[in-house]
Amino acid sequence: MLVFRTNSSYARWLDARQQWGLIVNTSRTLVRQAVTSLPEARCPELRDAIARWTVAFVRLSKLHLREGGDAEEDLQREMQPRG
């Protein structure tokens, strides 16, 4: 019975880890495609906004899953224009 619980627990953890990796990789792909597809001279604000919103989504998702941290403060910090 203990082995079943351990295996089941590990399987849930592994599945969650794989799903989180998929979120991170998809977010990176989204930003990479935005940066390469949108011309820098014409759309610098849009490129930056896509990158900031994507980073904010990933960080806020992590905060939500861990049930910790100040989401509003984190969002304010992430949405500040860089440059």
C-alpha positions in Angstrom: 0.0 0.0 0.0 2.8 2.4 0.9 4.6 1.7 -2.5 1.4 2.4 -4.4 1.0 5.8 -2.6 4.6 6.7 -3.2 4.3 5.7 -6.9 1.1 7.6 -7.3 2.4 10.7 -5.6 5.5 10.6 -7.8 3.4 10.2 -10.9 1.3 13.3 -9.9 4.4 15.3 -9.2 6.0 14.2 -12.6 2.9 15.1 -14.5 2.7 18.5 -12.8 6.4 19.1 -13.6 5.9 18.2 -17.2 2.9 20.5 -17.5 4.8 23.4 -15.9 7.7 22.8 -18.4 5.2 22.9 -21.2 3.9 26.3 -20.0 7.4 27.7 -19.7 8.5 26.4 -23.1 5.3 27.6 -24.8 5.8 31.1 -23.2 9.4 31.2 -24.5 8.2 30.3 -28.0 5.5 32.9 -27.9 8.0 35.7 -27.0 10.6 34.4 -29.5 8.0 34.4 -32.3 6.8 37.9 -31.4 10.4 39.2 -31.3 11.3 37.7 -34.7 7.9 38.4 -36.4 7.3 42.0 -35.4 9.6 44.6 -36.9 11.5 46.4 -34.2 11.3 49.7 -35.9 7.5 49.6 -36.3 6.3 47.8 -33.2 8.7 48.1 -30.3 6.0 48.8 -27.7 4.0 45.7 -28.9 7.0 43.5 -28.7 7.8 44.7 -25.2 4.2 44.4 -24.1 4.0 40.8 -25.3 7.1 39.9 -23.5 6.0 41.6 -20.2 2.5 40.0 -20.3 4.0 36.6 -21.0 6.5 36.9 -18.1 3.7 38.2 -15.8 1.5 35.3 -16.7 4.1 32.7 -15.9 5.2 34.3 -12.6 1.6 34.9 -11.5 0.7 31.3 -12.4 3.6 30.1 -10.2 2.4 32.3 -7.3 -1.1 31.0 -7.7 0.0 27.4 -7.7 2.3 27.9 -4.6 -0.3 30.1 -2.8 2.3 32.6 -1.8 3.6 36.0 -2.5 1.9 39.3 -3.4 0.5 38.9 -6.9 -0.5 42.6 -7.2 3.0 43.7 -6.3 4.6 41.2 -8.7 2.3 42.2 -11.5 3.2 45.9 -11.0 6.9 45.1 -11.1 6.6 43.0 -14.2 4.5 45.5 -16.2 7.0 48.4 -15.8 8.5 49.3 -19.2 12.1 48.3 -19.5 14.7 50.0 -21.5 
